């Protein structure tokens, strides 16, 4: 990204094994980026991961990426020791982009990111809780069914296990099946949302059920921190209008009324590339100092 928020380079690289991740990043920086711009124009590196990051132990966990098992943070710092580097959580970057570029006025709001997992970033009195490390909340592993299926985290009935994309095909089958999903491939939120828009009965039921379960978790989140605005981003937007309508209806009938009645819910107004804009803006707003030599600086969250 350049300093105005415009994408200068965009490359997607397949990573055959965890050990290739950092070498491929190095190759991209040196063989692609620095071959096209001067070293003095290169201000820093943001590594954005779908993971919780522990700044004290300098480790990442609860990630959907296949990263090196040992000392990923240390390897990353050593690999780019001549540059300022920030290691950031993806949901936090999405949330910061939403705050800045959609001009959110609420001082207390939550951004819920639907991806391979379900992450959340909270702003309390205009400050991001835990900065961009995601180490203060793991919304996806909030249990909505203590007797539910066993999650990889060791908990039962976790939110992302119960309503994540991987659950959709099974949910549709349990609801009686639908001709809209006869193909053997996995079902996405987009598939489900589109079918519900066109009135597929099973799809509508599954969307409503997911919204009801999601609302249970939201009600507890509201009672704990009382965000005045809840934004649903990532692939969650693909669930369409019925999902939002059901959430709003459920919040009116469940939870502590005085709090839930003052909360609004909407989809993100930005696209999937917004996390890069958010990372860039966060990096400059929070970590970067244009009057100092930042080479070798390393920031977590």
N, C-alpha and C positions, 0 to 999 in steps of 0.2 A: 504494500500500500504506500502511496505517497502521502505527504503531510496534509493534503487536502481531503484525503479519504478516497481517492480514486485508485482502483486496482491497476498497478503497473505491470505485474507479472502474475500469471495464473497457471500453475502446473500441477497435475495430479500424478503421483508416483506410486506404483505398487511396491509394497514392502514384503519381500518373500519370507523374512524371519525377523524376530525381535532384534537380533543383533545388527540388522541392516538399517534400523531406523535412524540412528544418529549419523552414521557415515553417509547415508543418502541425503540427509539434511545438510551436512557439510558440503557435499558435492553440489547440491542445488545452489547454495549461497555463493560458493567460489566459482563454479563453472557456468552458472546462468546469470545470477543477479550482478555479481561484481565484474562480469564481462561486459555489462551494458551500462553501468553507472560508475562514477568515480567513488573511491573508498570514502572520501570526505562527505559524499551525499548519503552514505549508508548510516542511518542513525541508530538502528537497533534491531533486535530480533525478539518477537513474541512467539513463544511456543504455547499453543492453545490445545489443551487436552480435555476429553470428556472423563474427568477423574476428580476425586477429592485429593487435595494436596495438603500435606501436613508440613507447615513451615518450620516447626520446631525439630521434628525428626528428619526433615528433608527427604520425604518419600511420598510417593503417590499410591493411592489405593482406591478400591471400588471403581475401577476403570473398565471400559468396554474395549480398550485398545490392547493389542498384543505387543507390549513394550518389554525391554530388558528387565529381568527380574531383580537384578542386583544394582543398586546405586545408580538408578537412572538419572536422578537429579545431579549427582556428582559428575557423571559422564557428560551430561549436557553442559554443565558449567566449564568443564575442562575442554570440551570440543570447541567452544566459542569464547575462549578466555580473552580474546582481543576485542570483543564486542560487548555492549550493554545488552543484557538478556533478561526477559521476564517470562516466567513460567506461570500460566494463567489457566483458570477453569473456563470451559466453553460457555456454560450457562451464565456465568458472571459477565462474560464479554457480550453475550446477547442482551442481557439485562442493562448493561451500561449503555449500549447502543440505543436501546429503546428509550432509556431515560434522557439521553442527550438529543437524539435526532427526532424523537416524537414529542419532545418538550413536555414531559410528564411534570405536573405541578404538585401531585400528591407527595408528601414527605415520607409516607409509609406505604410501600407497595411490594408486591411479590411477583416475580417472574418465574413461571413454571415451564421448563423446557422438555418437550417430548422428543426423545431420540431413541437410541437403542435402550437407554435407560430413561428415568424421569428425574430431572434435577430441579432444584429451586434456588433462587437467589433472593434475599430479602434486603430491602432498604428500610432502615429504621431511623426516623428523624433525618432523612436525607443522606444517611451514611450506609454504605454497603456492609452488611454484617459479615465479619470475618474477611473483609476485602475479597479479592478475586481468587480465593483458594478453595471455596466450597467446603471448608473443613468444619463449619459451624452447623450445617444442616445436611441431612441426607434424606430428602423427602421421598425418594423412590423406595426407600426401605422402611417407610412407615407402614406398620401392619394394619390392614383393614379387615383381616380375618385371622385371629390367633390360632384357629384350627385349620387354616388353609394349607396349601401346598408348601413344601419346604423349599426355601429360596437358597441360592448359592451362598448368601451371607450368613446362613444359619438360622435366620428368622423364618417365621411362617406367615403366609398371606401377605407378603410385601406388595406395595402398590404397583411397582413396575412389573412384578411377576404376574399380578392379577389382571392388570389392564394394559400391559405393554403390547406391542405389535405381535410378539410371538404367541400371545394368548388368543388372538382373534380367530384363527381357523378353528380352534377347539370350541370357542364360544359359539361360533356360527353353527357348528355341528350339534352342540347341545341344545341350541334353540330350534332345531328341526331341519337345518340345512336350507340352502337357497340356490336356485338356478343361476344366480349372479356369481356364484363362487364354485363352479363345477371343475374348473381347471385345478391341476394338482399343486400349482405354485403357492407360495406363502401369500397371505392376505395383508395388505397394508392399511394404515389409517385412511389413506386416500381412496383405496378401493371401497372401504366400508362407508366412508362419508359420501362418496358419489352415489353408491347404491341407495343410501338412505334418502338422498335428495330426490331420487326418482321413484321413491315410494316403496322400495322393497321392504316387506313387512319384517322379515328376520333381521335385516340390517338396522332398521329403525329400533327394533327391540334391543339389539346388542349395543347400539350407540347410547340408548337411554340407560341401560344397565351399567355401562362403563361410566357414564356421567354421574349416576347415582353413587357409585362406589368412590369415584374421584371426589365427589362433593363431601363424602364422609371425612376424607382426609383434609379437605379445605376447611371444613367447619372447625376442626381441631386447630389447624394453623391459625385461623381467624381468632379463636379464643386465646391463643398464646401470644400473638404479636399484633393482632388487629390491623392488618393492612387495609387501606381504604380502596385499593385497586389491585386486582389480580389479573395478570396478563398471561395468556397461554400462547406459547411459541413453539418453534420447531415443527415437527410433524403433527403435533396436536391440532394445528390450524386446519389440517386436511379432513378432520372429522366433521366439519361443516356446521351449518346453522343450528341443526337439531341438538348437537352436543352443547353448545352455549345456552340454548333455550332451556334444556333440561337442567343444566347446572344452576341457572338463575332461579328456576322453579324450585329445585331441591333446597337451595340455600334459604328460600323464603319459608320453608316448612321444617327445616332441621337446624339444630344448633342454637346458640344463644342469640335470641332475636335482636336484642339491642345492638349487638355487634354486627351480625350478618346483614341486617337491614341497611347498614351504611356502607356496604361493600359493593363495588361494581366489578364486573368481569368482562373482559374483552380479549379478542385475539391480538397477537402482535401485528403491528402495521408494517414491519420490515421483512425482507426476504432472508433466505438462508445464508447469504453472504455477509449479513450484518455483523456476525461475530468478529470478522476481521476489522471492520470499521470500529467496533466496540473495543477490540484489543488495542488498536492503534491509539484511539482517543484516551483510553484508560492509561496506557503506558506514558503518554505525554502529560496527562493531567496529574497523575499520582506519583510517578517515579522519575521522570526525566527532568534534568536541569540543564538548560541551554547555556548556562554560564560556567559550567564545569566540564572537565574531561571525564566522560562517562565510560570510557573503555574499561572492560573488565568488571563492570558492575553487574551484579546478579540479583534479581528480585524474585521472590516467590509470593504470588497472590497480590 
